[in-house]
Amino acid sequence: MELMKQKIVSEGRVLPGNVLKVGNFLNQQLDIAFLTEVGQEIARLYRDAGVTKVITIEASGIAIAALAAQALGVPAVIVKKHSSANQSKEVYTAEISSFTHGNTYTAAVAKEYIQPTDRFLIVDDFLAVGNAIVGLRKILAQGGAELAGCAIAIEKAFQGGGDALRAEGIRVESLAMIDSMADGHIVFRS
């Protein structure tokens, strides 16, 4: 998606440790008009994939997942990183290591939201090494649901997660794929 690349170049910043800061439009301060276009592009890519629900992990992927779900006309399911008093005790869980935050957490979602008749689209803001997607796949498998594919706003392709998933036969559509961020210079995969 050319618009995603333009936003990254004009508003993104490369930070130490191969971190790309795009909080001013993607995951902290939200550019709703732009994210609506992102949701519509994801829906265009997966319109014929039989998606019945969109799924993401809180918190950064929620806006994109919600707008993609709206464009597809399906519900969005949010997997929690932290338990809460109002969360069901009947949950599917997976341990996930976060590249960005350098920690491991137990992701959980109520069993009632993952059914064997569901065909899920995983949506997230970033894909680096793929740990979040691996965890979400484990959760979907526990509920017997199918995976239609993954839609990612920004893939840091140089970290290999997307290529590994594709090698397993998983459909991964990334709106921008970055091959390098060396010396603060962003190089996109063509």
Rosetta blueprint (number, residue, H / E / L):
1 M L
2 E H
3 L H
4 M H
5 K H
6 Q H
7 K H
8 I H
9 V H
10 S H
11 E H
12 G L
13 R E
14 V E
15 L E
16 P L
17 G L
18 N L
19 V E
20 L E
21 K E
22 V L
23 G H
24 N H
25 F H
26 L H
27 N H
28 Q L
29 Q L
30 L L
31 D L
32 I H
33 A H
34 F H
35 L H
36 T H
37 E H
38 V H
39 G H
40 Q H
41 E H
42 I H
43 A H
44 R H
45 L H
46 Y H
47 R L
48 D L
49 A L
50 G L
51 V L
52 T L
53 K E
54 V E
55 I E
56 T E
57 I E
58 E L
59 A L
60 S L
61 G L
62 I H
63 A H
64 I H
65 A H
66 A H
67 L H
68 A H
69 A H
70 Q H
71 A H
72 L H
73 G L
74 V L
75 P L
76 A E
77 V E
78 I E
79 V E
80 K E
81 K L
82 H L
83 S L
84 S L
85 A L
86 N L
87 Q L
88 S L
89 K L
90 E L
91 V E
92 Y E
93 T E
94 A E
95 E E
96 I E
97 S E
98 S E
99 F L
100 T L
101 H L
102 G L
103 N E
104 T E
105 Y E
106 T E
107 A E
108 A E
109 V E
110 A E
111 K H
112 E H
113 Y H
114 I L
115 Q L
116 P L
117 T L
118 D L
119 R E
120 F E
121 L E
122 I E
123 V E
124 D E
125 D E
126 F E
127 L E
128 A L
129 V L
130 G L
131 N H
132 A H
133 I H
134 V H
135 G H
136 L H
137 R H
138 K H
139 I H
140 L H
141 A H
142 Q H
143 G L
144 G L
145 A L
146 E E
147 L E
148 A E
149 G E
150 C E
151 A E
152 I E
153 A E
154 I E
155 E E
156 K E
157 A H
158 F H
159 Q H
160 G L
161 G H
162 G H
163 D H
164 A H
165 L H
166 R H
167 A H
168 E L
169 G L
170 I L
171 R L
172 V E
173 E E
174 S E
175 L E
176 A E
177 M E
178 I E
179 D E
180 S E
181 M L
182 A H
183 D H
184 G H
185 H L
186 I L
187 V E
188 F E
189 R L
190 S L
